């Protein structure tokens, strides 16, 4: 795997995700996740593991979507674990990720909930 810039703060992951996604770099997106990370996507399902996340993003990025950087909510940090979140620009739901500090001081996603959608009544 190529050497990628590392997220040295939890908040860096979102920026790196947007940059790599917009460049069509599925391997670069997957590099932001721990080996055994869990992503709640596609909706109603889960994608488990960095390799499966890379394969998922290859399919998603084949359609050349454009992502915009969203302003993060305050990050909650407890030791080597942090919770990052952003409200989507369209105002629908929220996004949240649990990230973990790695031995080299960088951060990777462990759990990713890219879409929280308000329940319909």
C-alpha positions as YAML, in Angstrom:
chain: A
units: angstrom
residues:
- id: 1
  name: UNK
  ca: [0.00, 0.00, 0.00]
- id: 2
  name: UNK
  ca: [1.34, 3.49, -0.79]
- id: 3
  name: UNK
  ca: [2.36, 5.76, 2.06]
- id: 4
  name: UNK
  ca: [-0.46, 8.20, 2.86]
- id: 5
  name: UNK
  ca: [-0.49, 11.32, 5.01]
- id: 6
  name: UNK
  ca: [-1.71, 10.39, 8.48]
- id: 7
  name: UNK
  ca: [-4.43, 12.01, 10.53]
- id: 8
  name: UNK
  ca: [-2.54, 13.44, 13.49]
- id: 9
  name: UNK
  ca: [-5.75, 14.82, 15.02]
- id: 10
  name: UNK
  ca: [-9.14, 13.09, 14.99]
- id: 11
  name: UNK
  ca: [-10.55, 16.02, 13.00]
- id: 12
  name: UNK
  ca: [-8.03, 15.45, 10.18]
- id: 13
  name: UNK
  ca: [-9.76, 12.24, 9.09]
- id: 14
  name: UNK
  ca: [-12.80, 14.01, 7.63]
- id: 15
  name: UNK
  ca: [-10.63, 16.35, 5.54]
- id: 16
  name: UNK
  ca: [-8.47, 13.47, 4.30]
- id: 17
  name: UNK
  ca: [-11.59, 11.45, 3.51]
- id: 18
  name: UNK
  ca: [-12.99, 14.26, 1.33]
- id: 19
  name: UNK
  ca: [-9.65, 14.83, -0.44]
- id: 20
  name: UNK
  ca: [-9.12, 11.14, -1.20]
- id: 21
  name: UNK
  ca: [-12.73, 10.50, -2.20]
- id: 22
  name: UNK
  ca: [-12.73, 13.43, -4.61]
- id: 23
  name: UNK
  ca: [-9.47, 12.09, -6.09]
- id: 24
  name: UNK
  ca: [-11.15, 8.71, -6.65]
- id: 25
  name: UNK
  ca: [-8.67, 7.01, -4.30]
- id: 26
  name: UNK
  ca: [-10.54, 4.10, -2.68]
- id: 27
  name: UNK
  ca: [-7.32, 2.66, -1.21]
- id: 28
  name: UNK
  ca: [-6.55, 6.05, 0.32]
- id: 29
  name: UNK
  ca: [-10.02, 6.22, 1.86]
- id: 30
  name: UNK
  ca: [-9.63, 2.68, 3.24]
- id: 31
  name: UNK
  ca: [-6.26, 3.65, 4.75]
- id: 32
  name: UNK
  ca: [-8.20, 5.93, 7.14]
- id: 33
  name: UNK
  ca: [-9.75, 2.85, 8.79]
- id: 34
  name: UNK
  ca: [-8.34, 0.26, 11.18]
- id: 35
  name: UNK
  ca: [-7.94, -3.27, 9.76]
- id: 36
  name: UNK
  ca: [-11.11, -4.51, 11.53]
- id: 37
  name: UNK
  ca: [-13.17, -1.30, 11.30]
- id: 38
  name: UNK
  ca: [-16.94, -1.45, 10.94]
- id: 39
  name: UNK
  ca: [-18.85, 0.91, 8.68]
- id: 40
  name: UNK
  ca: [-22.65, 1.14, 8.80]
- id: 41
  name: UNK
  ca: [-23.00, 1.33, 5.03]
- id: 42
  name: UNK
  ca: [-24.74, 0.66, 2.71]
- id: 43
  name: UNK
  ca: [-27.87, 1.78, 4.59]
- id: 44
  name: UNK
  ca: [-29.31, -1.07, 6.62]
- id: 45
  name: UNK
  ca: [-26.10, -3.13, 6.32]
- id: 46
  name: UNK
  ca: [-22.50, -3.15, 7.55]
- id: 47
  name: UNK
  ca: [-19.14, -3.33, 5.82]
- id: 48
  name: UNK
  ca: [-16.47, -4.93, 8.01]
- id: 49
  name: UNK
  ca: [-12.71, -4.68, 7.56]
- id: 50
  name: UNK
  ca: [-10.40, -2.35, 5.66]
- id: 51
  name: UNK
  ca: [-10.34, -4.51, 2.52]
- id: 52
  name: UNK
  ca: [-14.15, -4.66, 2.34]
- id: 53
  name: UNK
  ca: [-14.30, -0.90, 2.93]
- id: 54
  name: UNK
  ca: [-11.84, -0.37, 0.07]
- id: 55
  name: UNK
  ca: [-13.94, -2.56, -2.25]
- id: 56
  name: UNK
  ca: [-17.10, -0.67, -1.26]
- id: 57
  name: UNK
  ca: [-15.46, 2.70, -1.95]
- id: 58
  name: UNK
  ca: [-14.18, 1.49, -5.33]
- id: 59
  name: UNK
  ca: [-17.80, 0.94, -6.33]
- id: 60
  name: UNK
  ca: [-19.01, 4.23, -4.84]
- id: 61
  name: UNK
  ca: [-16.17, 6.29, -6.32]
- id: 62
  name: UNK
  ca: [-16.63, 4.75, -9.79]
- id: 63
  name: UNK
  ca: [-19.61, 7.12, -10.12]
- id: 64
  name: UNK
  ca: [-17.29, 10.09, -9.42]
- id: 65
  name: UNK
  ca: [-19.34, 11.68, -6.61]
- id: 66
  name: UNK
  ca: [-18.12, 15.02, -5.26]
- id: 67
  name: UNK
  ca: [-17.87, 15.45, -1.51]
- id: 68
  name: UNK
  ca: [-17.79, 18.77, 0.31]
- id: 69
  name: UNK
  ca: [-16.05, 19.30, 3.61]
- id: 70
  name: UNK
  ca: [-18.61, 19.66, 6.39]
- id: 71
  name: UNK
  ca: [-17.93, 21.69, 9.52]
- id: 72
  name: UNK
  ca: [-17.27, 19.27, 12.38]
- id: 73
  name: UNK
  ca: [-19.04, 19.32, 15.70]
- id: 74
  name: UNK
  ca: [-16.73, 19.43, 18.74]
- id: 75
  name: UNK
  ca: [-14.68, 16.24, 19.07]
- id: 76
  name: UNK
  ca: [-15.00, 14.25, 22.29]
- id: 77
  name: UNK
  ca: [-11.73, 12.63, 23.39]
- id: 78
  name: UNK
  ca: [-11.16, 10.11, 26.17]
- id: 79
  name: UNK
  ca: [-7.60, 8.83, 26.20]
- id: 80
  name: UNK
  ca: [-6.94, 7.06, 22.91]
- id: 81
  name: UNK
  ca: [-10.59, 7.04, 21.77]
- id: 82
  name: UNK
  ca: [-12.45, 9.96, 20.21]
- id: 83
  name: UNK
  ca: [-15.90, 10.63, 18.77]
- id: 84
  name: UNK
  ca: [-16.06, 12.85, 15.71]
- id: 85
  name: UNK
  ca: [-19.24, 14.01, 14.04]
- id: 86
  name: UNK
  ca: [-20.56, 16.36, 11.39]
- id: 87
  name: UNK
  ca: [-24.02, 17.59, 10.52]
- id: 88
  name: UNK
  ca: [-24.57, 17.06, 6.77]
- id: 89
  name: UNK
  ca: [-24.91, 20.27, 4.77]
- id: 90
  name: UNK
  ca: [-28.35, 19.15, 3.57]
- id: 91
  name: UNK
  ca: [-29.56, 19.16, 7.20]
- id: 92
  name: UNK
  ca: [-30.62, 15.50, 7.10]
- id: 93
  name: UNK
  ca: [-29.52, 13.47, 10.10]
- id: 94
  name: UNK
  ca: [-25.88, 13.39, 11.19]
- id: 95
  name: UNK
  ca: [-22.60, 11.53, 10.71]
- id: 96
  name: UNK
  ca: [-20.46, 10.08, 13.54]
- id: 97
  name: UNK
  ca: [-17.23, 8.14, 13.82]
- id: 98
  name: UNK
  ca: [-15.31, 6.53, 16.66]
- id: 99
  name: UNK
  ca: [-11.59, 6.89, 16.05]
- id: 100
  name: UNK
  ca: [-8.61, 5.43, 17.90]
- id: 101
  name: UNK
  ca: [-5.11, 6.77, 18.42]
- id: 102
  name: UNK
  ca: [-2.51, 4.45, 16.90]
- id: 103
  name: UNK
  ca: [0.90, 3.63, 18.44]
- id: 104
  name: UNK
  ca: [2.56, 6.27, 16.18]
- id: 105
  name: UNK
  ca: [0.18, 8.99, 17.46]
- id: 106
  name: UNK
  ca: [-1.99, 9.08, 14.33]
- id: 107
  name: UNK
  ca: [-5.74, 8.37, 14.35]
- id: 108
  name: UNK
  ca: [-7.85, 5.86, 12.38]
- id: 109
  name: UNK
  ca: [-11.57, 5.18, 12.19]
- id: 110
  name: UNK
  ca: [-12.79, 2.19, 14.14]
- id: 111
  name: UNK
  ca: [-16.56, 2.68, 13.77]
- id: 112
  name: UNK
  ca: [-18.21, 4.78, 11.08]
- id: 113
  name: UNK
  ca: [-21.89, 5.72, 10.97]
- id: 114
  name: UNK
  ca: [-21.97, 7.88, 7.82]
- id: 115
  name: UNK
  ca: [-25.73, 8.44, 7.96]
- id: 116
  name: UNK
  ca: [-28.06, 8.87, 10.89]
- id: 117
  name: UNK
  ca: [-31.47, 9.49, 9.42]
- id: 118
  name: UNK
  ca: [-34.31, 10.76, 11.65]
- id: 119
  name: UNK
  ca: [-36.98, 8.10, 12.11]
- id: 120
  name: UNK
  ca: [-40.06, 8.49, 9.95]
- id: 121
  name: UNK
  ca: [-43.42, 8.52, 11.66]
...
